[in-house]
């Protein structure tokens, strides 16, 4: 494959954009809302700034693995995003002020470099693995957004 695979979804959160940003940019809380990522930690005591690194521990029914990511967007109250690998997959949360709170959008982009990595790693099973990750994003993003909404609105 030579093109990016993408998916995004949005939800209205009854909180201001600054509150939503502060929550989603705290990667140490990711385990509270992600269906796959159980925990994240800042590498070398870093924090939510462009260039910062963090590690995530992911778990599914058939495997467990860690990824290292670098923050590529840190625009307080507007967007927070990172690159897994880096350069393989981009994840971004964007916030837009809306009537009743903040429209929170989570987007996923499986980049050509990531697909090539899967080709090398999984060879004959690469297409199946890519389809599995795409399906996980399509089902996981709406689930994640609902969980973030619940966490923030319970405050």
Buried (B, 14 or more C-beta within 10 A) or exposed (E): BEEBBEBEBBBBBEBBBEBBBBBBBBBEBBBEBBBBBEBBEBEEEBEBEEEBBBBBBBBEEEEEEEBBBBBBBBEEBBBBBBBBBBBBBBBBBBBBEEEEBBBBBBBBBBBBBBBBBBBEEBEEEBEEBBEBBBEBBEEBBBBBBEBBBEBBEEE
